[in-house]
Amino acid sequence: MTPEEQMAEKLRLRKLQEESDFEMARETFGLTEAPSSDSFESQNPSTKEEFDEFKKLVVDKLQSLEKSALYMPFLEDFMRDLCVNFEAEEVKKLSSVLNALANEKVKSQKGKAKKKAGGKKATLKLDRGNNYMEDYGGDDFEDFI
């Protein structure tokens, strides 16, 4: 065998040993049930469809936690940790997607605020003439003198 083949065989045997140890630990603690095919742990996506299914699982799990006060700080740290190894252009692309979403949310909130207010604005009527002397008895002054 070549050195590469020997190394590959060692890695394969090590992986088998680790899987065996893991299964024994599961049995020891009474967790003999293997993860279902639609669980998060069993996912190893490689196609677009598999990534879409994986995304659905992750989103469903994270959305179930969004009522927690610690959710937003978690998401901030989570996104930062996910993007650490990205190139600057990839991070900019993600940033622009989030900015577009934020702009849509702001517009929808402004639209709701306008619909809620919906009342008439105050206006000033200027239908009357500018002859103030007639309004206040303009002839009364002549009687005084």
HELIX and SHEET records of a PDB file:
HELIX    1   1 PRO A    3  THR A   28  1                                  26    
HELIX    2   2 LYS A   48  GLN A   63  1                                  16    
HELIX    3   3 TYR A   71  CYS A   83  1                                  13    
HELIX    4   4 ALA A   88  ALA A  117  1                                  30    
HELIX    5   5 TYR A  132  ASP A  135  1                                   4    
HELIX    6   6 ASP A  140  PHE A  144  1                                   5    
END                                                                             
